[in-house]
């Protein structure tokens, strides 16, 4: 009997967000202080760091921001009481409010929770109205679109760390009385000032390699932000799943890129990054603003570090859950043994599947002593070959089973391609060939 493993994914905003098992502040300075905790790994080592072979990256590590929440003030935030997609579900806004009060007890977050009719009326109120909001959460595109088309809104770039708001849009009103505090609020939604990196046990990567993989990862983020495809391909692993869909990244201006956490061994490394930036528009001020988080997975087969996978713009808790799964692999500095490729069993290549039936994916197990398998999928609009960045899931081997089977839950599935990596405990990776799936009504 084949072992079934549950998998969950959501297709949203041209990217895939994982749901793993497993969080603007007093100015951006406070964030940088918390981010500094994540880079203490190299600081704890006394060996000198050789930077001669690290790619030069022309972008700031730090951003100067106003300390909008460091003094007493007020911010009016408009939110609907009920989820308009699921009318029987009331948003648990007390979670967000309590988190903010814990971080900034002296700042007045005026969170106004309104019923549907009142919310719509306030959303379209005049800036001269004394109750005109600074920020709003809109989960109905019919309400948001007219204001966005009129260039009255700045949307949040990046994903909020509060899962219950991931299906809507956080926006700042351009004519808000407290516009700068609204920008800080968008940053806070993505990243708490009290955030600390998760503790990791996979820490045999050297200080020299830490510096190298952080610099390469930062370069990858910048290449994607500015649409530098040729430059990006030059630092990608030959086995990487190349992608063409840069989404909204190509029009963003990044104000800073900061590595938050780096771990791995001499062959496989993982870097979590935060990027603060904005998307420009012809209206005064940005079209979108905020903080995005991404993960870069790098491989060193012996001739230098290259980007194996880039996982962009997911929420910080989701990416931490994924990184925790990789840390639990228990990578060691063992011999560079070869790893057999898995054989994909089902569905067949170019299978035509009904879009309301989530597909089961099945492949052979090749070695019971492997550290893990990784399911990788990329998506594309129908009729094109422009693939998205990858969605991945870590799956543990199952003793005494010849194959593994997992179900991929996808909302409104586009055509996809998938493959499976096999990862040894010493960090050696082999990847299967790709298979494509098309979905029909």
Secondary structure, DSSP 8 states (H G I E B T S, - for coil): --EEEEEEEEEETTEEEE-------SHHHHHHHHHHGGGHHHHT--S----TTS----S-S------TTSSS-EEEEEEESB-SSSTT-B--HHHHHHHHHHH-TTSEEEEEEE-HHHHHHHHT--TTSTT--SEEEE--HHHHHHHHHTT-EEEEES--S-GGGTTSEEEEETT-TTHHHHHHHHHHHH--TT------S-B---HHHHHHHHHHHHHHHHHHHTT-HHHHHHTB-TTS------GGGGGEEEEEEEEEEEEE-SSEEEEEEEEEEEE--SSSS-SEEEEEEEEEEEEESSS-EEEEEEEEEE-HHHHHHHHHHHHTT--------------EEES-TTEEEETTS--EEEEE---TT-SEEEEEEEEE-TT-------EEEEE---TT-SEEEEEEE-SS--EEEEEEEEE-TTS-EEE---EEEEEE-
